[in-house]
Amino acid sequence: MFDYIAISTLNDFIFCPYSIYLHNVYEGGAEELYHATPQTRGKAAHTTIDEKKYSTLKSEIVGLSVYSDELGIAGKIDIYKAKEKLLIERKYQLKTIYQGQIYQLWAEYFCMKEMGYDIEKLAFYAISNNQMFPVELPSDDDKQEMMRFIEIFKMYNPEEDIITNENKCNNCIYNSLCDKTEYHVYE
C-alpha cells in the first residue's frame, strides 16, 4: 500500500520536523493545552472551509480532497474559483509568506493539475485584513525543487539531533511541551 504525505505536514516539516511528532502525540487531546491564540484563531477562521459553508456557488469548490500519485502527496484545498481558474489558500493572518506555505500551495496546485483541474492563478488570502497575495505559478524548476524537498522529508530520521531555533521555538504551539529546546515561552 502506498502512503501519501499529508500536504499540511510539508509546512510543518520546514518549521520543525519534531513538531510533526509532537502533533501526532497530542492529536485528539485537549487543544487548549497546547494551542496558543494564533492557532485557536486560525482554526476558528478555517471552520467555514472545513464544514463547506464558505460558499454555495457551484463555481467555487471548497475543502476538496486532492492527491498526486506522482508526488505521493494528499490533502485538502481551501478554495478553487473555477471561473477565475484561481486556487486560494486561506490563512488567518499573513505578515510573511514562508517557503513551507509556498510548498503547501504548490502541492495543492500539482495535485489539482494531476486531477485535471485548470488553474491559471494562485494566491494566499489573509482573513484578518481581507487581503489577497498573488503567487506565481510554479515552474518546472520549482516542481523539481519540491520533489527534492519531498525526498528529504521521506528520508528524515527523527532520531538525529534536532536543531533548535529560538525564533521558531518561541512561536511553536508545542513550545511549552517540547523537550528539545530551552526556549520556553508560557502564556
MODELLER restraints for C-alpha pairs under 7 A, 6 or more apart:
rsr = mdl.restraints
at = mdl.atoms
rsr.add(forms.Gaussian(group=physical.xy_distance, feature=features.Distance(at['CA:4:A'], at['CA:72:A']), mean=4.92, stdev=0.5))
rsr.add(forms.Gaussian(group=physical.xy_distance, feature=features.Distance(at['CA:4:A'], at['CA:73:A']), mean=4.72, stdev=0.5))
rsr.add(forms.Gaussian(group=physical.xy_distance, feature=features.Distance(at['CA:4:A'], at['CA:74:A']), mean=5.83, stdev=0.5))
rsr.add(forms.Gaussian(group=physical.xy_distance, feature=features.Distance(at['CA:5:A'], at['CA:72:A']), mean=6.21, stdev=0.5))
rsr.add(forms.Gaussian(group=physical.xy_distance, feature=features.Distance(at['CA:5:A'], at['CA:73:A']), mean=4.54, stdev=0.5))
rsr.add(forms.Gaussian(group=physical.xy_distance, feature=features.Distance(at['CA:5:A'], at['CA:74:A']), mean=6.12, stdev=0.5))
rsr.add(forms.Gaussian(group=physical.xy_distance, feature=features.Distance(at['CA:6:A'], at['CA:73:A']), mean=5.87, stdev=0.5))
rsr.add(forms.Gaussian(group=physical.xy_distance, feature=features.Distance(at['CA:6:A'], at['CA:74:A']), mean=5.22, stdev=0.5))
rsr.add(forms.Gaussian(group=physical.xy_distance, feature=features.Distance(at['CA:6:A'], at['CA:75:A']), mean=5.53, stdev=0.5))
rsr.add(forms.Gaussian(group=physical.xy_distance, feature=features.Distance(at['CA:7:A'], at['CA:73:A']), mean=6.09, stdev=0.5))
rsr.add(forms.Gaussian(group=physical.xy_distance, feature=features.Distance(at['CA:7:A'], at['CA:74:A']), mean=5.73, stdev=0.5))
rsr.add(forms.Gaussian(group=physical.xy_distance, feature=features.Distance(at['CA:7:A'], at['CA:75:A']), mean=5.18, stdev=0.5))
rsr.add(forms.Gaussian(group=physical.xy_distance, feature=features.Distance(at['CA:7:A'], at['CA:104:A']), mean=5.94, stdev=0.5))
rsr.add(forms.Gaussian(group=physical.xy_distance, feature=features.Distance(at['CA:7:A'], at['CA:107:A']), mean=6.56, stdev=0.5))
rsr.add(forms.Gaussian(group=physical.xy_distance, feature=features.Distance(at['CA:8:A'], at['CA:104:A']), mean=6.49, stdev=0.5))
rsr.add(forms.Gaussian(group=physical.xy_distance, feature=features.Distance(at['CA:9:A'], at['CA:20:A']), mean=6.93, stdev=0.5))
rsr.add(forms.Gaussian(group=physical.xy_distance, feature=features.Distance(at['CA:10:A'], at['CA:100:A']), mean=6.25, stdev=0.5))
rsr.add(forms.Gaussian(group=physical.xy_distance, feature=features.Distance(at['CA:10:A'], at['CA:103:A']), mean=6.85, stdev=0.5))
rsr.add(forms.Gaussian(group=physical.xy_distance, feature=features.Distance(at['CA:10:A'], at['CA:104:A']), mean=6.41, stdev=0.5))
rsr.add(forms.Gaussian(group=physical.xy_distance, feature=features.Distance(at['CA:11:A'], at['CA:100:A']), mean=3.89, stdev=0.5))
rsr.add(forms.Gaussian(group=physical.xy_distance, feature=features.Distance(at['CA:11:A'], at['CA:101:A']), mean=5.61, stdev=0.5))
rsr.add(forms.Gaussian(group=physical.xy_distance, feature=features.Distance(at['CA:11:A'], at['CA:103:A']), mean=6.91, stdev=0.5))
rsr.add(forms.Gaussian(group=physical.xy_distance, feature=features.Distance(at['CA:11:A'], at['CA:104:A']), mean=6.29, stdev=0.5))
rsr.add(forms.Gaussian(group=physical.xy_distance, feature=features.Distance(at['CA:12:A'], at['CA:19:A']), mean=6.75, stdev=0.5))
rsr.add(forms.Gaussian(group=physical.xy_distance, feature=features.Distance(at['CA:12:A'], at['CA:20:A']), mean=6.48, stdev=0.5))
rsr.add(forms.Gaussian(group=physical.xy_distance, feature=features.Distance(at['CA:13:A'], at['CA:20:A']), mean=6.80, stdev=0.5))
rsr.add(forms.Gaussian(group=physical.xy_distance, feature=features.Distance(at['CA:14:A'], at['CA:100:A']), mean=5.77, stdev=0.5))
rsr.add(forms.Gaussian(group=physical.xy_distance, feature=features.Distance(at['CA:15:A'], at['CA:168:A']), mean=6.98, stdev=0.5))
rsr.add(forms.Gaussian(group=physical.xy_distance, feature=features.Distance(at['CA:34:A'], at['CA:173:A']), mean=5.79, stdev=0.5))
rsr.add(forms.Gaussian(group=physical.xy_distance, feature=features.Distance(at['CA:34:A'], at['CA:174:A']), mean=5.77, stdev=0.5))
rsr.add(forms.Gaussian(group=physical.xy_distance, feature=features.Distance(at['CA:35:A'], at['CA:173:A']), mean=5.50, stdev=0.5))
rsr.add(forms.Gaussian(group=physical.xy_distance, feature=features.Distance(at['CA:36:A'], at['CA:173:A']), mean=6.01, stdev=0.5))
rsr.add(forms.Gaussian(group=physical.xy_distance, feature=features.Distance(at['CA:42:A'], at['CA:91:A']), mean=6.83, stdev=0.5))
rsr.add(forms.Gaussian(group=physical.xy_distance, feature=features.Distance(at['CA:42:A'], at['CA:92:A']), mean=5.11, stdev=0.5))
rsr.add(forms.Gaussian(group=physical.xy_distance, feature=features.Distance(at['CA:45:A'], at['CA:92:A']), mean=6.34, stdev=0.5))
rsr.add(forms.Gaussian(group=physical.xy_distance, feature=features.Distance(at['CA:48:A'], at['CA:54:A']), mean=4.83, stdev=0.5))
rsr.add(forms.Gaussian(group=physical.xy_distance, feature=features.Distance(at['CA:49:A'], at['CA:62:A']), mean=6.07, stdev=0.5))
rsr.add(forms.Gaussian(group=physical.xy_distance, feature=features.Distance(at['CA:49:A'], at['CA:63:A']), mean=5.65, stdev=0.5))
rsr.add(forms.Gaussian(group=physical.xy_distance, feature=features.Distance(at['CA:49:A'], at['CA:78:A']), mean=6.17, stdev=0.5))
rsr.add(forms.Gaussian(group=physical.xy_distance, feature=features.Distance(at['CA:50:A'], at['CA:63:A']), mean=6.12, stdev=0.5))
rsr.add(forms.Gaussian(group=physical.xy_distance, feature=features.Distance(at['CA:52:A'], at['CA:62:A']), mean=5.93, stdev=0.5))
rsr.add(forms.Gaussian(group=physical.xy_distance, feature=features.Distance(at['CA:52:A'], at['CA:63:A']), mean=6.34, stdev=0.5))
rsr.add(forms.Gaussian(group=physical.xy_distance, feature=features.Distance(at['CA:59:A'], at['CA:81:A']), mean=6.07, stdev=0.5))
rsr.add(forms.Gaussian(group=physical.xy_distance, feature=features.Distance(at['CA:59:A'], at['CA:82:A']), mean=5.28, stdev=0.5))
rsr.add(forms.Gaussian(group=physical.xy_distance, feature=features.Distance(at['CA:59:A'], at['CA:83:A']), mean=6.27, stdev=0.5))
rsr.add(forms.Gaussian(group=physical.xy_distance, feature=features.Distance(at['CA:60:A'], at['CA:79:A']), mean=6.71, stdev=0.5))
rsr.add(forms.Gaussian(group=physical.xy_distance, feature=features.Distance(at['CA:60:A'], at['CA:80:A']), mean=5.63, stdev=0.5))
rsr.add(forms.Gaussian(group=physical.xy_distance, feature=features.Distance(at['CA:60:A'], at['CA:81:A']), mean=4.62, stdev=0.5))
rsr.add(forms.Gaussian(group=physical.xy_distance, feature=features.Distance(at['CA:60:A'], at['CA:82:A']), mean=6.06, stdev=0.5))
rsr.add(forms.Gaussian(group=physical.xy_distance, feature=features.Distance(at['CA:61:A'], at['CA:79:A']), mean=5.68, stdev=0.5))
rsr.add(forms.Gaussian(group=physical.xy_distance, feature=features.Distance(at['CA:61:A'], at['CA:80:A']), mean=5.06, stdev=0.5))
rsr.add(forms.Gaussian(group=physical.xy_distance, feature=features.Distance(at['CA:61:A'], at['CA:81:A']), mean=6.56, stdev=0.5))
rsr.add(forms.Gaussian(group=physical.xy_distance, feature=features.Distance(at['CA:62:A'], at['CA:77:A']), mean=6.96, stdev=0.5))
rsr.add(forms.Gaussian(group=physical.xy_distance, feature=features.Distance(at['CA:62:A'], at['CA:78:A']), mean=5.52, stdev=0.5))
rsr.add(forms.Gaussian(group=physical.xy_distance, feature=features.Distance(at['CA:62:A'], at['CA:79:A']), mean=4.68, stdev=0.5))
rsr.add(forms.Gaussian(group=physical.xy_distance, feature=features.Distance(at['CA:62:A'], at['CA:80:A']), mean=6.56, stdev=0.5))
rsr.add(forms.Gaussian(group=physical.xy_distance, feature=features.Distance(at['CA:63:A'], at['CA:76:A']), mean=5.63, stdev=0.5))
rsr.add(forms.Gaussian(group=physical.xy_distance, feature=features.Distance(at['CA:63:A'], at['CA:77:A']), mean=5.25, stdev=0.5))
rsr.add(forms.Gaussian(group=physical.xy_distance, feature=features.Distance(at['CA:63:A'], at['CA:78:A']), mean=5.04, stdev=0.5))
rsr.add(forms.Gaussian(group=physical.xy_distance, feature=features.Distance(at['CA:63:A'], at['CA:79:A']), mean=6.64, stdev=0.5))
rsr.add(forms.Gaussian(group=physical.xy_distance, feature=features.Distance(at['CA:64:A'], at['CA:76:A']), mean=5.31, stdev=0.5))
rsr.add(forms.Gaussian(group=physical.xy_distance, feature=features.Distance(at['CA:64:A'], at['CA:77:A']), mean=5.47, stdev=0.5))
rsr.add(forms.Gaussian(group=physical.xy_distance, feature=features.Distance(at['CA:65:A'], at['CA:75:A']), mean=5.66, stdev=0.5))
rsr.add(forms.Gaussian(group=physical.xy_distance, feature=features.Distance(at['CA:65:A'], at['CA:76:A']), mean=4.33, stdev=0.5))
rsr.add(forms.Gaussian(group=physical.xy_distance, feature=features.Distance(at['CA:65:A'], at['CA:77:A']), mean=6.66, stdev=0.5))
rsr.add(forms.Gaussian(group=physical.xy_distance, feature=features.Distance(at['CA:66:A'], at['CA:74:A']), mean=5.57, stdev=0.5))
rsr.add(forms.Gaussian(group=physical.xy_distance, feature=features.Distance(at['CA:66:A'], at['CA:75:A']), mean=5.42, stdev=0.5))
rsr.add(forms.Gaussian(group=physical.xy_distance, feature=features.Distance(at['CA:66:A'], at['CA:76:A']), mean=5.59, stdev=0.5))
rsr.add(forms.Gaussian(group=physical.xy_distance, feature=features.Distance(at['CA:66:A'], at['CA:111:A']), mean=5.72, stdev=0.5))
rsr.add(forms.Gaussian(group=physical.xy_distance, feature=features.Distance(at['CA:66:A'], at['CA:112:A']), mean=6.38, stdev=0.5))
rsr.add(forms.Gaussian(group=physical.xy_distance, feature=features.Distance(at['CA:67:A'], at['CA:73:A']), mean=5.64, stdev=0.5))
rsr.add(forms.Gaussian(group=physical.xy_distance, feature=features.Distance(at['CA:67:A'], at['CA:74:A']), mean=4.02, stdev=0.5))
rsr.add(forms.Gaussian(group=physical.xy_distance, feature=features.Distance(at['CA:67:A'], at['CA:75:A']), mean=6.41, stdev=0.5))
rsr.add(forms.Gaussian(group=physical.xy_distance, feature=features.Distance(at['CA:67:A'], at['CA:111:A']), mean=4.93, stdev=0.5))
rsr.add(forms.Gaussian(group=physical.xy_distance, feature=features.Distance(at['CA:68:A'], at['CA:74:A']), mean=6.36, stdev=0.5))
rsr.add(forms.Gaussian(group=physical.xy_distance, feature=features.Distance(at['CA:68:A'], at['CA:110:A']), mean=6.98, stdev=0.5))
rsr.add(forms.Gaussian(group=physical.xy_distance, feature=features.Distance(at['CA:68:A'], at['CA:111:A']), mean=4.63, stdev=0.5))
rsr.add(forms.Gaussian(group=physical.xy_distance, feature=features.Distance(at['CA:68:A'], at['CA:114:A']), mean=6.33, stdev=0.5))
rsr.add(forms.Gaussian(group=physical.xy_distance, feature=features.Distance(at['CA:71:A'], at['CA:147:A']), mean=6.85, stdev=0.5))
rsr.add(forms.Gaussian(group=physical.xy_distance, feature=features.Distance(at['CA:77:A'], at['CA:89:A']), mean=6.96, stdev=0.5))
rsr.add(forms.Gaussian(group=physical.xy_distance, feature=features.Distance(at['CA:77:A'], at['CA:108:A']), mean=6.21, stdev=0.5))
rsr.add(forms.Gaussian(group=physical.xy_distance, feature=features.Distance(at['CA:78:A'], at['CA:88:A']), mean=6.28, stdev=0.5))
rsr.add(forms.Gaussian(group=physical.xy_distance, feature=features.Distance(at['CA:78:A'], at['CA:89:A']), mean=5.44, stdev=0.5))
rsr.add(forms.Gaussian(group=physical.xy_distance, feature=features.Distance(at['CA:78:A'], at['CA:90:A']), mean=6.46, stdev=0.5))
rsr.add(forms.Gaussian(group=physical.xy_distance, feature=features.Distance(at['CA:79:A'], at['CA:87:A']), mean=5.97, stdev=0.5))
rsr.add(forms.Gaussian(group=physical.xy_distance, feature=features.Distance(at['CA:79:A'], at['CA:88:A']), mean=5.17, stdev=0.5))
rsr.add(forms.Gaussian(group=physical.xy_distance, feature=features.Distance(at['CA:79:A'], at['CA:89:A']), mean=6.74, stdev=0.5))
rsr.add(forms.Gaussian(group=physical.xy_distance, feature=features.Distance(at['CA:80:A'], at['CA:86:A']), mean=5.69, stdev=0.5))
rsr.add(forms.Gaussian(group=physical.xy_distance, feature=features.Distance(at['CA:80:A'], at['CA:87:A']), mean=4.51, stdev=0.5))
rsr.add(forms.Gaussian(group=physical.xy_distance, feature=features.Distance(at['CA:80:A'], at['CA:88:A']), mean=6.21, stdev=0.5))
rsr.add(forms.Gaussian(group=physical.xy_distance, feature=features.Distance(at['CA:81:A'], at['CA:87:A']), mean=6.45, stdev=0.5))
rsr.add(forms.Gaussian(group=physical.xy_distance, feature=features.Distance(at['CA:85:A'], at['CA:118:A']), mean=6.12, stdev=0.5))
rsr.add(forms.Gaussian(group=physical.xy_distance, feature=features.Distance(at['CA:85:A'], at['CA:119:A']), mean=4.64, stdev=0.5))
rsr.add(forms.Gaussian(group=physical.xy_distance, feature=features.Distance(at['CA:85:A'], at['CA:120:A']), mean=5.36, stdev=0.5))
rsr.add(forms.Gaussian(group=physical.xy_distance, feature=features.Distance(at['CA:85:A'], at['CA:121:A']), mean=6.24, stdev=0.5))
rsr.add(forms.Gaussian(group=physical.xy_distance, feature=features.Distance(at['CA:86:A'], at['CA:119:A']), mean=5.88, stdev=0.5))
rsr.add(forms.Gaussian(group=physical.xy_distance, feature=features.Distance(at['CA:86:A'], at['CA:120:A']), mean=6.24, stdev=0.5))
rsr.add(forms.Gaussian(group=physical.xy_distance, feature=features.Distance(at['CA:86:A'], at['CA:121:A']), mean=4.66, stdev=0.5))
rsr.add(forms.Gaussian(group=physical.xy_distance, feature=features.Distance(at['CA:86:A'], at['CA:122:A']), mean=5.64, stdev=0.5))
rsr.add(forms.Gaussian(group=physical.xy_distance, feature=features.Distance(at['CA:87:A'], at['CA:119:A']), mean=6.82, stdev=0.5))
rsr.add(forms.Gaussian(group=physical.xy_distance, feature=features.Distance(at['CA:87:A'], at['CA:121:A']), mean=6.36, stdev=0.5))
rsr.add(forms.Gaussian(group=physical.xy_distance, feature=features.Distance(at['CA:87:A'], at['CA:122:A']), mean=4.96, stdev=0.5))
rsr.add(forms.Gaussian(group=physical.xy_distance, feature=features.Distance(at['CA:87:A'], at['CA:123:A']), mean=6.43, stdev=0.5))
rsr.add(forms.Gaussian(group=physical.xy_distance, feature=features.Distance(at['CA:88:A'], at['CA:122:A']), mean=6.00, stdev=0.5))
rsr.add(forms.Gaussian(group=physical.xy_distance, feature=features.Distance(at['CA:88:A'], at['CA:123:A']), mean=4.95, stdev=0.5))
rsr.add(forms.Gaussian(group=physical.xy_distance, feature=features.Distance(at['CA:88:A'], at['CA:124:A']), mean=5.52, stdev=0.5))
rsr.add(forms.Gaussian(group=physical.xy_distance, feature=features.Distance(at['CA:88:A'], at['CA:125:A']), mean=6.63, stdev=0.5))
rsr.add(forms.Gaussian(group=physical.xy_distance, feature=features.Distance(at['CA:89:A'], at['CA:105:A']), mean=6.55, stdev=0.5))
rsr.add(forms.Gaussian(group=physical.xy_distance, feature=features.Distance(at['CA:89:A'], at['CA:123:A']), mean=6.49, stdev=0.5))
rsr.add(forms.Gaussian(group=physical.xy_distance, feature=features.Distance(at['CA:89:A'], at['CA:124:A']), mean=4.87, stdev=0.5))
rsr.add(forms.Gaussian(group=physical.xy_distance, feature=features.Distance(at['CA:89:A'], at['CA:125:A']), mean=6.24, stdev=0.5))
rsr.add(forms.Gaussian(group=physical.xy_distance, feature=features.Distance(at['CA:90:A'], at['CA:124:A']), mean=5.71, stdev=0.5))
rsr.add(forms.Gaussian(group=physical.xy_distance, feature=features.Distance(at['CA:90:A'], at['CA:125:A']), mean=4.74, stdev=0.5))
rsr.add(forms.Gaussian(group=physical.xy_distance, feature=features.Distance(at['CA:90:A'], at['CA:126:A']), mean=6.16, stdev=0.5))
rsr.add(forms.Gaussian(group=physical.xy_distance, feature=features.Distance(at['CA:90:A'], at['CA:127:A']), mean=6.97, stdev=0.5))
rsr.add(forms.Gaussian(group=physical.xy_distance, feature=features.Distance(at['CA:91:A'], at['CA:125:A']), mean=6.13, stdev=0.5))
rsr.add(forms.Gaussian(group=physical.xy_distance, feature=features.Distance(at['CA:91:A'], at['CA:126:A']), mean=5.18, stdev=0.5))
rsr.add(forms.Gaussian(group=physical.xy_distance, feature=features.Distance(at['CA:91:A'], at['CA:127:A']), mean=6.27, stdev=0.5))
rsr.add(forms.Gaussian(group=physical.xy_distance, feature=features.Distance(at['CA:92:A'], at['CA:126:A']), mean=5.42, stdev=0.5))
rsr.add(forms.Gaussian(group=physical.xy_distance, feature=features.Distance(at['CA:92:A'], at['CA:127:A']), mean=4.78, stdev=0.5))
rsr.add(forms.Gaussian(group=physical.xy_distance, feature=features.Distance(at['CA:92:A'], at['CA:128:A']), mean=5.55, stdev=0.5))
rsr.add(forms.Gaussian(group=physical.xy_distance, feature=features.Distance(at['CA:93:A'], at['CA:126:A']), mean=5.06, stdev=0.5))
rsr.add(forms.Gaussian(group=physical.xy_distance, feature=features.Distance(at['CA:93:A'], at['CA:127:A']), mean=6.26, stdev=0.5))
rsr.add(forms.Gaussian(group=physical.xy_distance, feature=features.Distance(at['CA:93:A'], at['CA:128:A']), mean=5.45, stdev=0.5))
rsr.add(forms.Gaussian(group=physical.xy_distance, feature=features.Distance(at['CA:94:A'], at['CA:126:A']), mean=5.73, stdev=0.5))
rsr.add(forms.Gaussian(group=physical.xy_distance, feature=features.Distance(at['CA:103:A'], at['CA:146:A']), mean=6.87, stdev=0.5))
rsr.add(forms.Gaussian(group=physical.xy_distance, feature=features.Distance(at['CA:106:A'], at['CA:138:A']), mean=6.70, stdev=0.5))
rsr.add(forms.Gaussian(group=physical.xy_distance, feature=features.Distance(at['CA:121:A'], at['CA:137:A']), mean=6.59, stdev=0.5))
rsr.add(forms.Gaussian(group=physical.xy_distance, feature=features.Distance(at['CA:122:A'], at['CA:134:A']), mean=5.94, stdev=0.5))
rsr.add(forms.Gaussian(group=physical.xy_distance, feature=features.Distance(at['CA:122:A'], at['CA:135:A']), mean=5.23, stdev=0.5))
rsr.add(forms.Gaussian(group=physical.xy_distance, feature=features.Distance(at['CA:122:A'], at['CA:136:A']), mean=6.64, stdev=0.5))
rsr.add(forms.Gaussian(group=physical.xy_distance, feature=features.Distance(at['CA:122:A'], at['CA:137:A']), mean=6.46, stdev=0.5))
rsr.add(forms.Gaussian(group=physical.xy_distance, feature=features.Distance(at['CA:123:A'], at['CA:132:A']), mean=6.50, stdev=0.5))
rsr.add(forms.Gaussian(group=physical.xy_distance, feature=features.Distance(at['CA:123:A'], at['CA:133:A']), mean=5.29, stdev=0.5))
rsr.add(forms.Gaussian(group=physical.xy_distance, feature=features.Distance(at['CA:123:A'], at['CA:134:A']), mean=4.17, stdev=0.5))
rsr.add(forms.Gaussian(group=physical.xy_distance, feature=features.Distance(at['CA:123:A'], at['CA:135:A']), mean=5.14, stdev=0.5))
rsr.add(forms.Gaussian(group=physical.xy_distance, feature=features.Distance(at['CA:124:A'], at['CA:132:A']), mean=5.82, stdev=0.5))
rsr.add(forms.Gaussian(group=physical.xy_distance, feature=features.Distance(at['CA:124:A'], at['CA:133:A']), mean=4.97, stdev=0.5))
rsr.add(forms.Gaussian(group=physical.xy_distance, feature=features.Distance(at['CA:124:A'], at['CA:134:A']), mean=6.42, stdev=0.5))
rsr.add(forms.Gaussian(group=physical.xy_distance, feature=features.Distance(at['CA:125:A'], at['CA:131:A']), mean=5.76, stdev=0.5))
rsr.add(forms.Gaussian(group=physical.xy_distance, feature=features.Distance(at['CA:125:A'], at['CA:132:A']), mean=4.47, stdev=0.5))
rsr.add(forms.Gaussian(group=physical.xy_distance, feature=features.Distance(at['CA:125:A'], at['CA:133:A']), mean=6.10, stdev=0.5))
rsr.add(forms.Gaussian(group=physical.xy_distance, feature=features.Distance(at['CA:126:A'], at['CA:132:A']), mean=6.35, stdev=0.5))
rsr.add(forms.Gaussian(group=physical.xy_distance, feature=features.Distance(at['CA:162:A'], at['CA:180:A']), mean=6.90, stdev=0.5))
rsr.add(forms.Gaussian(group=physical.xy_distance, feature=features.Distance(at['CA:164:A'], at['CA:181:A']), mean=6.30, stdev=0.5))
rsr.add(forms.Gaussian(group=physical.xy_distance, feature=features.Distance(at['CA:166:A'], at['CA:183:A']), mean=6.11, stdev=0.5))
rsr.add(forms.Gaussian(group=physical.xy_distance, feature=features.Distance(at['CA:169:A'], at['CA:175:A']), mean=6.01, stdev=0.5))
rsr.add(forms.Gaussian(group=physical.xy_distance, feature=features.Distance(at['CA:169:A'], at['CA:183:A']), mean=6.32, stdev=0.5))
rsr.add(forms.Gaussian(group=physical.xy_distance, feature=features.Distance(at['CA:170:A'], at['CA:183:A']), mean=6.35, stdev=0.5))
rsr.add(forms.Gaussian(group=physical.xy_distance, feature=features.Distance(at['CA:170:A'], at['CA:184:A']), mean=6.58, stdev=0.5))
rsr.add(forms.Gaussian(group=physical.xy_distance, feature=features.Distance(at['CA:170:A'], at['CA:185:A']), mean=5.94, stdev=0.5))
rsr.add(forms.Gaussian(group=physical.xy_distance, feature=features.Distance(at['CA:175:A'], at['CA:184:A']), mean=5.67, stdev=0.5))
rsr.add(forms.Gaussian(group=physical.xy_distance, feature=features.Distance(at['CA:175:A'], at['CA:185:A']), mean=6.54, stdev=0.5))
rsr.add(forms.Gaussian(group=physical.xy_distance, feature=features.Distance(at['CA:176:A'], at['CA:184:A']), mean=5.57, stdev=0.5))
rsr.add(forms.Gaussian(group=physical.xy_distance, feature=features.Distance(at['CA:176:A'], at['CA:185:A']), mean=6.44, stdev=0.5))
rsr.add(forms.Gaussian(group=physical.xy_distance, feature=features.Distance(at['CA:176:A'], at['CA:186:A']), mean=6.39, stdev=0.5))
